Structure formats: structure tokens, C-alpha cells
Amino acid sequence: MESVGVGGIMMIIPLLIMIAIYVFVIYVLVSVLRFMKKKSELDQARNEKLDKLIQVLEANSGKE
């Protein structure tokens, strides 16, 4: 039985590089989607806090 020579390894390297690139792209996309989801949740919470703050300030300015 013949062992895999240098030529066989050289044929596999481009395939491995392409697979690594695809995995990296998928990882980046998933990371961006997670970041955007978390950012959206935090922005929503901040907007709710700002609305409450505005209501308190308007209530306090009306009492004066």
C-alpha cells in the first residue's frame, strides 16, 4: 500500500483552507447577530429608562 505523498497533501491544503474560511465567515456572522440582538435589548431598556426619567422630570417641573 502506498503512503500519501507530498502531492496528496498539497491537494488537501486548498480544501482545508476553504473550509477554514467558511467556518470563520459563519463564526463572524453568528457573532455579529448575537451582538446586534444584545445591543437591541440594551437600547430598548435604555429608552424605557429615559422615558421614565422624562416623566419624572416633567412631573417635578409641573409642581414648581
Secondary structure as the mmCIF struct_conf table of DSSP 4:
data_model
#
loop_
_struct_conf.conf_type_id
_struct_conf.id
_struct_conf.beg_label_comp_id
_struct_conf.beg_label_asym_id
_struct_conf.beg_label_seq_id
_struct_conf.end_label_comp_id
_struct_conf.end_label_asym_id
_struct_conf.end_label_seq_id
HELX_LH_PP_P HELX_LH_PP_P1 GLU A 2 VAL A 4
HELX_RH_AL_P HELX_RH_AL_P1 VAL A 6 LYS A 63
#
